[in-house]
């Protein structure tokens, strides 16, 4: 048996147990960094740290406080908060109390929040602030099981008329109660942790879903313990790493990153404010960061737009450097897979060195200067954007997984990564491609099932453990997986041709620096069309240089000049497509797609049916009087 197999098979029953091991091993080592607004309220934030020992004090107090409130084995405690260090401490506190965390995105509306609280039968809600408290209060009468709401922001933990006594308390109050409980029962938390079994429910994550009511995915403790060991076994993270964690922790992708960190013991800087990413990177100087493709697309579009705005020679230099980056990345990756050594022939390497001095170095500085690798997941990254960053020294390792598989089922293996694929399975995970191309997964990361929905569980989980992912993919002879589309998103034109919308959408994002989102339509139609949303900062920068300065975003997207601009990029896209894939007509949307309007999930995945419903009039317009194309 290999060392990797031994490490995975001899895993403890829970991440709570792993946490106790980590605290005992390195109590004085830095665990978390988190921002605190500067004293004057102006200028950059101050950053504070918690050692593993200090984190444990708070986690134990939270756990004991929950025990004192009556939380027992597998009792659900909901967490409705943005990503912040208190989220992690609370999550660990619930697990160390033997309870199970139900995650709720802070952007979830009051009705859906109430559905999740009710369906999960949550006994306690840990709410970030007054806004999250108000959602629970609005539906309190329909939530008889909800005994307490713990508010992270102490100033917002204000009871209202009609609240039962003790229904609202602050996190500080909970920790105080926990400390008092521990003074009388010092072994209480460790006893709870030692009683946890591998099959005990740890987390209930409701899929944000692209259609219908969310389903609660039941993930037992063993899922997270396996993920912690398997992630470290890949060699992607080490004890000296500094992780910048901004992803939503209510999402399985963000949550899994906390498990790997506990196993290896590196530092994590936590701040979920997306508008602070650019400001934080040079301060945190991470060695690795996980992200979703939209962030890389925004950075790429921003760099391209800035170079275009500089005009003339600078834009030509950027275009040349971008081409060199892509060529260098492709050649270098190919060389590595053929010879085990990256690099390129001298002429290309010489050009790359010049481009690095002129362009790439500045991009790496913007990421903090120490970035060893980024992990990208949740949806596909356009390969041409991946190659650009790879050539610029920002190595993006794409991965793949689902909420139902505890997030990380595949990841690209370090230096041996291959842009355009999601890499190889994590140690201990099996993969199979069904006859229709669907990806099937089996292993210790697979969910127990959907909460209260056995019939839905039976639809995707076979009796022998194989999970139907709903994604279509291809395995290379050496085991790299490439995702080609969602099974349910594949469309068939009225001419009988199959089209993968995400492939076309991905290609367009690499071609057009102004695009934010693209929705290709064509099911049962005789040609394909597209709804195009444009990135506001990039577009307004272009507008200022092209006689449209001072106009609003809505005015710019409606301008004929903008339509002509986008048309040139659509023509370039079509040149690389099969005839039946080409986008015959398009419409520019009056606004960008976002989470608030229900166009995107909180993890920024496209909710295709929702977008097509809202903009049905534009789609119908593109097919009026259509003849066979």
C-alpha positions as CSV (number, residue, x, y, z in Angstrom):
1,X,0.0,0.0,0.0
2,X,1.4,3.4,-1.0
3,X,1.9,6.2,1.6
4,X,-0.9,8.2,-0.1
5,X,-3.3,5.3,0.3
6,X,-2.3,4.7,3.9
7,X,-2.8,8.4,4.7
8,X,-6.3,8.4,3.1
9,X,-7.5,5.1,4.4
10,X,-6.3,5.8,8.0
11,X,-8.1,9.2,8.1
12,X,-9.8,10.2,11.3
13,X,-13.7,10.1,11.4
14,X,-14.1,13.9,11.3
15,X,-12.5,17.3,10.5
16,X,-13.3,18.1,14.2
17,X,-10.8,15.4,15.2
18,X,-8.3,16.8,12.6
19,X,-8.8,20.2,14.1
20,X,-7.9,18.9,17.6
21,X,-4.8,17.2,16.1
22,X,-3.7,20.4,14.4
23,X,-4.2,22.5,17.5
24,X,-2.2,20.0,19.6
25,X,0.6,19.9,17.0
26,X,1.1,23.7,16.3
27,X,-0.8,25.7,18.9
28,X,1.3,28.8,18.5
29,X,1.5,28.8,14.7
30,X,-0.6,31.4,12.7
31,X,-3.8,30.0,11.5
32,X,-6.0,32.8,10.2
33,X,-5.6,36.5,9.2
34,X,-8.6,38.7,8.9
35,X,-9.2,42.4,8.2
36,X,-10.3,45.0,10.7
37,X,-11.3,48.5,9.5
38,X,-8.6,51.1,10.3
39,X,-9.1,53.1,13.5
40,X,-9.9,56.3,11.6
41,X,-12.3,54.5,9.3
42,X,-10.2,55.6,6.3
43,X,-7.3,54.1,4.4
44,X,-6.5,50.4,4.1
45,X,-7.7,47.8,6.7
46,X,-5.6,46.6,9.5
47,X,-5.0,42.8,9.5
48,X,-5.0,40.7,12.7
49,X,-4.1,37.1,13.2
50,X,-5.3,34.1,15.2
51,X,-2.9,31.2,16.1
52,X,-4.3,27.7,16.1
53,X,-4.4,27.8,19.9
54,X,-6.3,31.1,19.9
55,X,-8.7,29.8,17.2
56,X,-9.3,26.7,19.3
57,X,-10.3,28.8,22.4
58,X,-13.0,30.5,20.4
59,X,-14.1,27.3,18.6
60,X,-14.4,25.5,21.9
61,X,-16.4,28.4,23.5
62,X,-18.8,28.4,20.5
63,X,-19.1,24.6,20.6
64,X,-19.8,24.7,24.4
65,X,-22.2,27.5,24.0
66,X,-24.2,25.5,21.4
67,X,-24.2,22.4,23.7
68,X,-25.5,24.7,26.5
69,X,-28.3,25.8,24.1
70,X,-29.2,22.1,23.6
71,X,-27.5,21.3,20.3
72,X,-26.9,17.5,20.1
73,X,-25.6,15.0,17.6
74,X,-26.6,16.0,14.0
75,X,-28.8,18.8,15.2
76,X,-28.8,21.5,12.5
77,X,-27.3,24.9,13.0
78,X,-27.7,27.2,10.0
79,X,-25.1,29.7,9.0
80,X,-26.1,32.8,7.0
81,X,-23.1,35.0,6.5
82,X,-20.6,36.3,4.0
83,X,-17.1,34.8,4.1
84,X,-15.3,36.0,7.3
85,X,-13.2,34.4,10.0
86,X,-16.2,34.1,12.3
87,X,-17.8,31.8,9.6
88,X,-15.0,29.4,9.9
89,X,-14.9,29.5,13.7
90,X,-18.6,29.0,13.9
91,X,-18.5,26.1,11.4
92,X,-15.8,24.4,13.5
93,X,-17.8,25.1,16.6
94,X,-20.9,23.4,15.3
95,X,-18.9,20.4,14.2
96,X,-17.0,20.2,17.5
97,X,-20.4,20.2,19.3
98,X,-21.4,17.2,17.2
99,X,-24.0,19.3,15.2
100,X,-24.4,19.8,11.5
101,X,-24.1,23.0,9.6
102,X,-26.7,24.2,7.2
103,X,-25.3,26.8,4.9
104,X,-27.3,29.8,3.6
105,X,-26.0,32.4,1.2
106,X,-26.4,35.9,2.6
107,X,-27.9,36.9,-0.7
108,X,-30.7,34.3,-0.4
109,X,-34.1,36.0,0.0
110,X,-36.3,35.7,3.0
111,X,-38.7,33.1,1.5
112,X,-36.0,30.8,0.3
113,X,-34.0,31.2,3.6
114,X,-37.2,30.2,5.5
115,X,-37.6,27.2,3.2
116,X,-34.0,26.0,4.0
117,X,-34.4,26.6,7.7
118,X,-37.7,24.7,7.7
119,X,-36.6,21.8,5.4
120,X,-33.3,21.4,7.4
121,X,-35.1,21.6,10.7
122,X,-32.4,24.0,12.0
123,X,-32.5,24.6,15.7
124,X,-30.2,27.6,15.8
125,X,-29.3,30.2,13.1
126,X,-26.0,32.0,13.2
127,X,-26.7,35.2,11.3
128,X,-24.2,37.8,10.1
129,X,-26.1,41.0,10.8
130,X,-29.5,42.7,11.2
131,X,-30.4,41.9,7.6
132,X,-30.1,38.2,8.1
133,X,-31.8,38.4,11.5
134,X,-34.7,40.2,9.8
135,X,-35.2,37.4,7.3
136,X,-35.6,34.8,10.1
137,X,-37.8,37.2,12.2
138,X,-40.1,37.7,9.2
139,X,-40.9,33.9,9.1
140,X,-40.4,33.1,12.8
141,X,-44.0,31.9,13.2
142,X,-43.5,29.2,10.5
143,X,-40.2,28.1,12.1
144,X,-41.1,26.4,15.4
145,X,-37.9,24.5,15.6
146,X,-35.7,27.6,15.4
147,X,-34.9,28.3,19.1
148,X,-32.2,30.9,18.8
149,X,-30.6,33.4,16.4
150,X,-26.9,34.1,17.1
151,X,-25.8,37.4,15.5
152,X,-22.1,37.9,14.5
153,X,-22.3,41.7,14.6
154,X,-22.9,42.4,18.3
155,X,-24.5,45.8,17.6
156,X,-27.1,44.1,15.5
157,X,-28.2,41.5,18.1
158,X,-31.2,43.5,19.2
159,X,-34.3,41.7,20.3
160,X,-37.6,43.1,18.9
161,X,-41.1,43.1,20.4
162,X,-42.6,39.7,20.1
163,X,-39.3,37.8,20.1
164,X,-39.3,35.0,22.7
165,X,-37.0,35.6,25.6
166,X,-33.4,34.7,24.7
167,X,-34.3,34.1,21.0
168,X,-31.6,36.7,19.9
169,X,-28.1,36.8,21.3
170,X,-24.7,37.9,19.9
171,X,-21.8,35.6,19.1
172,X,-20.0,37.2,22.0
173,X,-22.9,36.2,24.3
174,X,-22.7,32.6,23.0
175,X,-19.0,32.4,23.6
176,X,-19.4,33.8,27.1
177,X,-22.0,31.2,27.9
178,X,-19.7,28.5,26.4
179,X,-16.8,29.6,28.5
180,X,-18.9,29.4,31.6
181,X,-20.1,25.9,30.6
182,X,-16.6,24.8,30.0
183,X,-15.5,26.0,33.5
184,X,-18.0,23.4,34.9
185,X,-17.5,20.8,32.2
186,X,-14.0,21.2,30.9
187,X,-14.0,17.9,28.8
188,X,-17.4,18.5,27.2
189,X,-16.2,19.5,23.7
190,X,-13.5,16.9,23.5
191,X,-16.0,14.2,24.5
192,X,-18.4,15.4,21.8
193,X,-15.6,15.2,19.2
194,X,-14.5,11.8,20.2
195,X,-18.1,10.6,19.9
196,X,-18.4,11.7,16.3
197,X,-18.7,8.8,13.8
198,X,-17.6,9.0,10.1
199,X,-21.1,8.5,8.8
200,X,-22.6,11.2,11.1
201,X,-24.0,14.3,9.2
202,X,-21.6,17.2,9.2
203,X,-23.0,19.6,6.6
204,X,-26.2,20.2,4.8
205,X,-25.6,22.4,1.7
206,X,-28.5,23.5,-0.4
207,X,-27.6,23.6,-4.0
208,X,-28.3,27.1,-5.3
209,X,-29.6,25.4,-8.4
210,X,-30.2,26.7,-11.9
211,X,-33.9,25.7,-11.7
212,X,-36.5,25.0,-9.0
213,X,-36.2,24.7,-5.3
214,X,-32.8,24.0,-3.8
215,X,-32.0,20.4,-2.7
216,X,-30.2,19.8,0.6
217,X,-27.1,17.7,-0.1
218,X,-26.2,15.6,3.0
219,X,-22.4,15.4,3.5
220,X,-21.2,13.3,6.4
221,X,-18.0,13.9,8.4
222,X,-16.1,11.3,6.4
223,X,-16.5,13.4,3.2
224,X,-14.6,16.3,4.7
225,X,-12.0,14.1,6.4
226,X,-11.3,12.4,3.1
227,X,-11.1,15.7,1.3
228,X,-8.6,17.1,3.8
229,X,-6.3,14.1,3.3
230,X,-6.8,13.8,-0.5
231,X,-6.1,17.5,-1.1
232,X,-2.8,17.3,0.8
233,X,-2.0,14.0,-1.0
234,X,-2.1,15.9,-4.4
235,X,0.9,18.0,-3.3
236,X,-1.0,21.2,-4.2
237,X,-0.7,22.7,-0.7
238,X,2.0,22.8,2.0
239,X,2.6,24.0,5.5
240,X,4.3,27.2,4.3
241,X,1.5,28.3,2.0
242,X,-0.5,31.5,2.5
243,X,-4.1,31.1,1.1
244,X,-6.3,34.0,0.3
245,X,-9.9,32.8,0.8
246,X,-12.7,35.0,-0.5
247,X,-15.0,32.4,-2.0
248,X,-18.5,32.1,-0.5
249,X,-18.2,29.6,2.3
250,X,-21.8,28.7,1.9
251,X,-20.7,27.1,-1.4
252,X,-19.0,23.7,-1.3
253,X,-15.9,25.0,-3.2
254,X,-15.2,27.5,-0.4
255,X,-16.0,25.1,2.4
256,X,-13.6,22.4,1.2
257,X,-10.7,24.8,1.3
258,X,-11.0,25.0,5.1
259,X,-10.6,21.2,5.5
260,X,-7.3,21.0,3.5
261,X,-5.9,24.0,5.5
262,X,-6.6,22.3,8.8
263,X,-4.8,19.1,7.7
264,X,-1.6,20.9,6.5
265,X,-1.7,23.8,8.9
266,X,-0.9,26.7,6.6
267,X,-2.1,30.3,7.0
268,X,-5.4,31.4,5.5
269,X,-6.3,35.1,5.0
270,X,-10.1,35.4,5.1
271,X,-12.1,38.2,3.5
272,X,-15.2,37.6,1.4
273,X,-15.6,41.2,0.1
274,X,-15.2,40.8,-3.7
275,X,-14.7,44.5,-4.1
276,X,-11.6,44.2,-1.9
277,X,-9.8,41.5,-3.9
278,X,-7.6,43.8,-5.9
279,X,-6.7,45.9,-2.8
280,X,-6.1,42.8,-0.7
281,X,-3.8,40.8,-3.0
282,X,-0.7,43.0,-2.6
283,X,-1.3,43.1,1.2
284,X,-1.9,39.3,1.7
285,X,0.7,38.2,-0.9
286,X,-0.8,34.7,-1.2
287,X,1.0,31.7,-2.5
288,X,-2.2,30.2,-3.7
289,X,-5.8,31.2,-4.2
290,X,-9.0,29.5,-5.3
291,X,-11.4,31.4,-7.6
292,X,-14.1,31.1,-10.2
293,X,-13.5,31.8,-13.9
294,X,-15.4,35.1,-13.8
295,X,-12.6,36.7,-11.7
296,X,-9.9,35.7,-14.2
297,X,-12.1,36.9,-17.0
298,X,-12.6,40.3,-15.3
299,X,-8.8,40.6,-14.8
300,X,-8.1,39.7,-18.4
301,X,-10.7,42.1,-19.7
302,X,-9.4,44.9,-17.5
303,X,-5.8,44.4,-18.6
304,X,-6.8,44.3,-22.2
305,X,-9.1,47.3,-21.9
306,X,-6.4,49.3,-20.1
307,X,-3.9,48.5,-22.8
308,X,-6.4,49.5,-25.5
309,X,-7.1,52.8,-23.8
310,X,-3.4,53.5,-23.7
311,X,-3.6,53.3,-27.5
312,X,-1.0,52.9,-30.2
313,X,2.2,51.3,-29.4
314,X,1.2,50.1,-25.9
315,X,-1.8,48.2,-27.2
316,X,0.2,46.6,-29.9
317,X,2.8,45.5,-27.3
318,X,0.0,44.0,-25.2
319,X,-1.5,42.1,-28.1
320,X,2.0,40.8,-29.0
321,X,2.7,39.8,-25.4
322,X,-0.7,38.1,-25.1
323,X,0.1,36.1,-28.2
324,X,3.5,35.2,-26.9
325,X,2.1,34.1,-23.6
326,X,-0.4,31.7,-25.2
327,X,2.2,30.2,-27.5
328,X,4.7,29.8,-24.8
329,X,2.2,28.2,-22.4
330,X,1.1,25.7,-25.1
331,X,4.6,24.8,-26.1
332,X,5.9,24.6,-22.5
333,X,3.0,22.4,-21.3
334,X,3.5,20.1,-24.3
335,X,7.2,19.9,-23.6
336,X,6.5,19.0,-19.9
337,X,4.2,16.2,-20.9
338,X,6.6,14.8,-23.4
339,X,9.9,15.2,-21.6
340,X,9.1,16.0,-18.0
341,X,10.6,19.5,-18.3
342,X,8.8,22.8,-19.1
343,X,10.2,25.4,-21.4
344,X,10.3,26.4,-25.0
345,X,12.9,26.8,-27.8
346,X,15.3,29.7,-27.6
347,X,13.5,32.1,-30.0
348,X,10.2,31.8,-28.2
349,X,11.9,31.9,-24.8
350,X,13.7,35.1,-25.8
351,X,10.4,36.8,-26.8
352,X,8.8,35.5,-23.6
353,X,11.6,37.1,-21.5
354,X,11.1,40.5,-23.2
355,X,7.3,40.2,-22.8
356,X,7.7,39.3,-19.2
357,X,9.7,42.5,-18.5
358,X,7.2,44.6,-20.4
359,X,3.8,43.1,-19.4
360,X,3.7,39.9,-17.3
361,X,5.7,41.1,-14.3
362,X,3.1,43.8,-13.7
363,X,0.3,41.3,-13.8
364,X,2.1,39.0,-11.2
365,X,2.6,42.1,-9.0
366,X,-1.1,42.8,-9.1
367,X,-1.7,39.3,-7.7
368,X,0.7,40.0,-4.8
369,X,4.0,38.7,-6.4
370,X,4.2,35.4,-4.5
371,X,1.4,33.5,-6.3
372,X,2.5,29.9,-7.0
373,X,-0.8,28.7,-8.3
374,X,-4.6,29.4,-8.5
375,X,-7.2,26.8,-8.5
376,X,-10.3,27.5,-10.6
377,X,-13.6,25.7,-10.4
378,X,-17.4,26.0,-10.3
379,X,-17.5,26.4,-14.1
380,X,-15.2,26.2,-17.1
381,X,-12.4,28.7,-17.9
382,X,-11.9,29.6,-21.5
383,X,-8.7,27.8,-22.5
384,X,-7.3,30.9,-24.3
385,X,-7.6,32.9,-21.1
386,X,-6.0,30.0,-19.2
387,X,-3.1,30.0,-21.6
388,X,-2.7,33.7,-21.4
389,X,-2.3,33.6,-17.6
390,X,-0.1,30.5,-17.7
391,X,2.3,32.2,-20.1
392,X,2.3,35.3,-17.8
393,X,3.3,33.1,-14.8
394,X,-0.1,32.9,-13.1
395,X,-0.7,29.1,-13.2
396,X,-4.4,28.4,-13.1
397,X,-5.1,24.8,-12.1
398,X,-8.6,23.9,-13.1
399,X,-10.5,21.5,-11.0
400,X,-13.9,19.8,-11.0
401,X,-16.5,18.6,-8.6
402,X,-20.1,19.1,-7.4
403,X,-21.8,19.8,-4.2
404,X,-22.8,16.2,-4.3
405,X,-19.1,15.1,-4.4
406,X,-17.8,17.5,-1.7
407,X,-16.4,19.9,-4.3
408,X,-13.0,18.5,-5.3
409,X,-13.2,15.4,-7.4
410,X,-10.6,16.4,-10.0
411,X,-7.7,18.9,-10.0
412,X,-4.8,19.6,-12.3
413,X,-1.6,18.2,-10.8
414,X,0.8,21.0,-10.1
415,X,3.5,21.4,-12.7
416,X,1.9,18.8,-14.9
417,X,-1.3,20.8,-15.3
418,X,-2.9,20.9,-18.7
419,X,-5.0,24.0,-19.6
420,X,-8.4,23.1,-21.0
421,X,-8.8,20.1,-18.7
422,X,-9.8,19.7,-15.1
423,X,-6.9,17.4,-14.4
424,X,-7.0,14.0,-12.8
425,X,-9.1,12.4,-10.0
426,X,-8.2,12.9,-6.4
427,X,-6.6,9.9,-4.8
428,X,-9.4,7.5,-3.8
429,X,-11.9,8.9,-6.4
430,X,-13.0,6.7,-9.3
431,X,-14.4,8.0,-12.6
432,X,-16.3,6.4,-15.5
433,X,-17.6,7.8,-18.7
434,X,-21.1,6.4,-19.5
435,X,-22.1,5.4,-23.1
436,X,-23.8,8.8,-23.6
437,X,-20.7,10.7,-22.4
438,X,-21.9,11.4,-18.9
439,X,-19.3,11.6,-16.2
440,X,-19.9,9.2,-13.3
441,X,-18.0,9.4,-10.0
442,X,-17.6,7.1,-7.0
443,X,-15.5,7.5,-3.8
444,X,-15.4,8.7,-0.2
445,X,-16.3,12.3,-1.3
446,X,-19.8,11.3,-2.6
447,X,-22.8,12.6,-0.7
448,X,-25.1,10.4,1.4
449,X,-28.1,11.7,-0.6
450,X,-30.6,14.6,-0.8
451,X,-32.2,15.6,2.5
452,X,-35.9,14.4,2.7
453,X,-35.8,13.5,-1.0
454,X,-35.1,9.8,-1.5
455,X,-36.6,9.8,-5.0
456,X,-34.3,12.6,-6.1
457,X,-31.4,10.7,-4.6
458,X,-32.3,7.6,-6.6
459,X,-32.2,9.6,-9.8
460,X,-28.5,10.4,-9.5
461,X,-27.0,7.9,-7.0
462,X,-26.8,4.2,-8.0
463,X,-26.9,1.5,-5.4
464,X,-23.3,0.6,-6.0
465,X,-22.2,4.2,-5.3
466,X,-21.8,5.7,-8.7
467,X,-23.0,9.4,-8.9
468,X,-24.4,10.7,-12.1
469,X,-23.0,14.2,-12.5
470,X,-25.1,15.4,-15.3
471,X,-21.9,16.6,-17.1
472,X,-20.5,15.4,-20.3
473,X,-16.8,14.8,-20.6
474,X,-13.9,13.0,-22.2
475,X,-10.9,11.2,-20.6
476,X,-7.5,11.4,-22.2
477,X,-5.4,8.2,-22.4
478,X,-3.3,9.5,-19.5
479,X,-6.3,10.3,-17.3
480,X,-7.0,14.0,-17.8
481,X,-10.7,14.9,-17.9
482,X,-12.1,17.5,-20.2
483,X,-15.7,18.8,-19.5
484,X,-17.5,19.4,-22.8
485,X,-21.0,20.5,-21.4
486,X,-23.8,20.0,-19.0
487,X,-25.9,17.0,-20.2
488,X,-29.1,19.0,-19.8
489,X,-27.6,22.1,-21.5
490,X,-26.7,20.3,-24.8
491,X,-29.0,21.6,-27.4
492,X,-30.2,20.1,-30.7
493,X,-31.1,22.3,-33.6
494,X,-34.1,21.6,-35.7
495,X,-31.6,20.3,-38.3
496,X,-30.6,17.5,-35.9
497,X,-27.2,18.9,-35.0
498,X,-26.0,18.9,-31.4
499,X,-24.4,22.1,-30.1
500,X,-22.6,22.6,-26.7
501,X,-23.4,26.2,-25.7
502,X,-20.7,26.5,-23.1
503,X,-18.0,25.7,-25.6
504,X,-19.1,28.6,-27.8
505,X,-19.6,30.9,-24.8
506,X,-16.1,30.1,-23.5
507,X,-14.5,30.8,-26.9
508,X,-16.2,34.1,-27.2
509,X,-15.0,35.2,-23.7
510,X,-11.4,34.7,-24.9
511,X,-12.0,36.7,-28.1
512,X,-14.0,39.7,-26.9
513,X,-12.4,41.7,-24.0
514,X,-15.7,43.5,-23.4
515,X,-18.0,40.5,-22.8
516,X,-19.3,39.7,-19.3
517,X,-21.7,36.9,-20.1
518,X,-23.0,35.1,-23.3
519,X,-26.0,32.9,-23.6
520,X,-26.2,30.8,-26.7
521,X,-29.7,29.7,-27.7
522,X,-30.8,27.3,-30.5
523,X,-32.7,24.3,-29.1
524,X,-35.2,23.1,-31.7
525,X,-34.4,26.2,-33.8
526,X,-32.9,26.2,-37.2
527,X,-29.9,28.4,-36.2
528,X,-28.1,29.6,-33.1
529,X,-28.4,33.1,-31.6
530,X,-26.9,34.7,-28.6
531,X,-27.7,37.1,-25.8
532,X,-24.6,39.2,-24.9
533,X,-24.0,41.1,-21.7
534,X,-21.1,43.5,-21.6
535,X,-18.7,44.3,-18.8
536,X,-19.4,47.8,-17.6
537,X,-15.9,49.1,-16.7
538,X,-14.3,47.7,-19.8
539,X,-17.1,49.0,-22.1
540,X,-17.2,52.5,-20.6
541,X,-13.4,52.7,-21.0
542,X,-13.9,51.9,-24.7
543,X,-16.8,54.3,-25.0
544,X,-14.7,57.2,-23.7
545,X,-12.2,56.6,-26.4
546,X,-14.8,56.3,-29.2
547,X,-17.0,59.4,-28.9
548,X,-19.4,58.0,-26.4
549,X,-17.8,59.4,-23.3
550,X,-20.1,60.7,-20.6
551,X,-23.0,58.4,-21.6
552,X,-24.5,55.9,-19.2
553,X,-24.0,52.2,-19.5
554,X,-27.5,51.8,-20.8
555,X,-27.0,54.4,-23.5
556,X,-23.6,52.9,-24.6
557,X,-25.0,49.3,-25.0
558,X,-27.9,50.7,-27.1
559,X,-25.5,52.7,-29.4
560,X,-25.1,51.5,-33.0
561,X,-21.3,51.8,-32.5
562,X,-21.4,49.2,-29.7
563,X,-23.4,46.8,-31.9
564,X,-20.8,47.2,-34.7
565,X,-18.0,46.6,-32.2
566,X,-19.6,43.4,-30.9
567,X,-20.4,42.2,-34.4
568,X,-16.7,42.2,-35.3
569,X,-16.0,39.8,-32.4
570,X,-19.0,37.6,-33.3
571,X,-17.7,37.3,-36.8
572,X,-14.3,36.3,-35.5
573,X,-16.0,33.7,-33.3
574,X,-17.9,32.2,-36.2
575,X,-14.8,31.8,-38.2
576,X,-13.7,29.1,-35.8
577,X,-17.0,27.2,-35.6
578,X,-18.8,24.6,-37.6
579,X,-21.6,26.0,-39.8
580,X,-24.4,24.8,-37.5
581,X,-22.7,26.2,-34.4
582,X,-22.3,29.8,-35.8
583,X,-24.2,32.6,-34.1
584,X,-26.4,34.0,-36.8
585,X,-27.9,36.8,-34.8
586,X,-27.3,38.4,-31.4
587,X,-28.8,41.0,-29.1
588,X,-26.9,43.1,-26.5
589,X,-28.6,43.0,-23.1
590,X,-29.6,46.3,-21.5
591,X,-27.8,45.3,-18.3
592,X,-25.2,42.8,-17.1
593,X,-26.2,39.5,-15.6
594,X,-25.9,39.2,-11.9
595,X,-26.9,37.3,-8.7
596,X,-29.4,40.0,-7.6
597,X,-31.6,39.6,-10.6
598,X,-31.5,35.8,-10.4
599,X,-29.4,35.4,-13.6
600,X,-26.4,33.8,-11.8
601,X,-26.1,31.5,-8.8
602,X,-24.1,32.8,-5.8
603,X,-21.1,31.0,-7.2
604,X,-21.6,32.9,-10.5
605,X,-22.9,30.1,-12.6
606,X,-25.2,31.0,-15.4
607,X,-28.9,30.3,-14.7
608,X,-29.7,29.7,-18.4
609,X,-33.5,29.1,-18.1
610,X,-34.0,32.2,-15.9
611,X,-32.1,34.4,-18.4
612,X,-34.0,32.9,-21.4
613,X,-37.3,33.6,-19.6
614,X,-36.5,37.2,-18.8
615,X,-35.2,38.0,-22.3
616,X,-37.6,35.8,-24.2
617,X,-38.8,38.8,-26.2
618,X,-35.3,39.4,-27.6
619,X,-34.9,35.7,-28.4
620,X,-38.2,35.6,-30.2
621,X,-37.2,38.8,-32.1
622,X,-34.1,37.0,-33.5
623,X,-36.2,34.2,-34.9
624,X,-39.1,36.2,-36.4
625,X,-39.7,35.2,-39.9
626,X,-36.7,32.8,-39.7
627,X,-36.1,30.4,-42.6
628,X,-33.7,27.4,-42.7
629,X,-30.2,28.8,-42.4
